[in-house]
Structure formats: structure tokens, C-alpha cells
Amino acid sequence: MQLNNRTVHLLIKGKVQGVYYRVSAKKIAEEYGITGWIKNTKEGDVEAVAGGSNEAVTNFIEWCKKGPRNASVTDVIITDMAIESHETFIIKR
């Protein structure tokens, strides 16, 4: 388990379900060393908690603003939160 410098809650809006957003985000999070989780919301958005180094979290947020190829992200609401430690990055169902 790594020491996280920053943890953020993300609410990603737009065409983000049914476009492999969560699977792609998990792959990117693992590349950046991000821990936390991601899930679909019943409102049609994607919600995530991401923790890691400041640089890794910033890079992950920038990726989330674009998403995978077929996504159309209209907004990413970013909320800094208390540092959380997670073992890995998981997709919640």
C-alpha cells in the first residue's frame, strides 16, 4: 500500500456509460499508481474516488475529462477529500 498525497471524489457526466469508461479508467489508474474505485450511478454518470501522488491524481483527472474513445464527457466535478488508503483500484458494481 502506498502513501497517498491526495484523494479526490469525481463525478463524471456526459455519455460515460456503455463506452468502457470504467474499464479504461481502471487501466489508466493502474498505470498511474492510483488506488480507489469507480462505478456507474443510476443517474447515468460515473463516480470515482482516486488517491495517489499529486501528479498521478492530476494526470488521472485530466484523463477523466476526456475518457475513452467513445465517451463524450461534458463535466467532471472534482471534490478534494480526506486522504483515503485503498489497496488497489476496483470497479464497483
One Martini backbone bead per residue (centre of mass of N, CA, C, O) as a GRO file, in nm:
protein
   93
    1MET     BB    1   0.097   0.036   0.022
    2GLN     BB    2   0.051   0.366  -0.032
    3LEU     BB    3   0.118   0.700  -0.011
    4ASN     BB    4  -0.107   0.954  -0.001
    5ASN     BB    5  -0.156   1.301  -0.106
    6ARG     BB    6  -0.435   1.246  -0.269
    7THR     BB    7  -0.799   1.284  -0.262
    8VAL     BB    8  -1.072   1.219  -0.490
    9HIS     BB    9  -1.388   1.319  -0.607
   10LEU     BB   10  -1.577   1.195  -0.891
   11LEU     BB   11  -1.801   1.347  -1.137
   12ILE     BB   12  -1.906   1.202  -1.441
   13LYS     BB   13  -2.029   1.355  -1.731
   14GLY     BB   14  -2.229   1.209  -1.984
   15LYS     BB   15  -2.107   0.979  -2.217
   16VAL     BB   16  -2.017   0.707  -1.975
   17GLN     BB   17  -2.203   0.475  -2.064
   18GLY     BB   18  -2.117   0.205  -2.270
   19VAL     BB   19  -1.772   0.291  -2.317
   20TYR     BB   20  -1.553   0.174  -2.114
   21TYR     BB   21  -1.480   0.365  -1.877
   22ARG     BB   22  -1.406   0.191  -1.627
   23VAL     BB   23  -1.196   0.006  -1.760
   24SER     BB   24  -1.011   0.234  -1.858
   25ALA     BB   25  -0.966   0.372  -1.582
   26LYS     BB   26  -0.830   0.133  -1.445
   27LYS     BB   27  -0.586   0.120  -1.631
   28ILE     BB   28  -0.487   0.409  -1.577
   29ALA     BB   29  -0.463   0.391  -1.270
   30GLU     BB   30  -0.249   0.167  -1.274
   31GLU     BB   31  -0.035   0.329  -1.431
   32TYR     BB   32  -0.039   0.572  -1.198
   33GLY     BB   33  -0.100   0.448  -0.901
   34ILE     BB   34  -0.400   0.431  -0.843
   35THR     BB   35  -0.644   0.443  -0.588
   36GLY     BB   36  -0.977   0.284  -0.560
   37TRP     BB   37  -1.285   0.381  -0.738
   38ILE     BB   38  -1.555   0.273  -0.970
   39LYS     BB   39  -1.889   0.387  -1.092
   40ASN     BB   40  -2.208   0.367  -1.160
   41THR     BB   41  -2.493   0.556  -1.190
   42LYS     BB   42  -2.840   0.593  -1.200
   43GLU     BB   43  -2.803   0.880  -1.364
   44GLY     BB   44  -2.545   0.817  -1.582
   45ASP     BB   45  -2.291   0.829  -1.430
   46VAL     BB   46  -1.957   0.866  -1.297
   47GLU     BB   47  -1.791   0.736  -1.007
   48ALA     BB   48  -1.500   0.848  -0.805
   49VAL     BB   49  -1.205   0.732  -0.625
   50ALA     BB   50  -0.881   0.902  -0.595
   51GLY     BB   51  -0.543   0.794  -0.514
   52GLY     BB   52  -0.225   0.979  -0.472
   53SER     BB   53  -0.030   1.151  -0.621
   54ASN     BB   54  -0.056   1.457  -0.737
   55GLU     BB   55   0.025   1.385  -1.028
   56ALA     BB   56  -0.154   1.135  -1.070
   57VAL     BB   57  -0.426   1.270  -1.012
   58THR     BB   58  -0.407   1.486  -1.229
   59ASN     BB   59  -0.380   1.288  -1.469
   60PHE     BB   60  -0.648   1.140  -1.418
   61ILE     BB   61  -0.835   1.381  -1.449
   62GLU     BB   62  -0.756   1.447  -1.740
   63TRP     BB   63  -0.858   1.179  -1.850
   64CYS     BB   64  -1.157   1.203  -1.747
   65LYS     BB   65  -1.225   1.449  -1.941
   66LYS     BB   66  -1.217   1.238  -2.188
   67GLY     BB   67  -1.170   0.945  -2.203
   68PRO     BB   68  -1.271   0.731  -2.400
   69ARG     BB   69  -1.338   0.732  -2.729
   70ASN     BB   70  -1.678   0.703  -2.689
   71ALA     BB   71  -1.680   0.934  -2.514
   72SER     BB   72  -1.878   1.225  -2.360
   73VAL     BB   73  -1.756   1.474  -2.178
   74THR     BB   74  -1.906   1.751  -1.988
   75ASP     BB   75  -1.820   1.676  -1.677
   76VAL     BB   76  -1.602   1.740  -1.380
   77ILE     BB   77  -1.644   1.680  -1.044
   78ILE     BB   78  -1.424   1.812  -0.797
   79THR     BB   79  -1.336   1.661  -0.472
   80ASP     BB   80  -1.174   1.710  -0.206
   81MET     BB   81  -1.040   1.476   0.037
   82ALA     BB   82  -0.975   1.272   0.253
   83ILE     BB   83  -0.745   1.056   0.305
   84GLU     BB   84  -0.725   0.748   0.129
   85SER     BB   85  -0.687   0.391   0.161
   86HIS     BB   86  -0.605   0.163  -0.097
   87GLU     BB   87  -0.500  -0.119  -0.248
   88THR     BB   88  -0.668  -0.056  -0.510
   89PHE     BB   89  -0.844  -0.060  -0.824
   90ILE     BB   90  -1.200  -0.058  -0.855
   91ILE     BB   91  -1.500  -0.204  -0.968
   92LYS     BB   92  -1.814  -0.110  -0.902
   93ARG     BB   93  -2.159  -0.266  -0.893
   0.00000   0.00000   0.00000
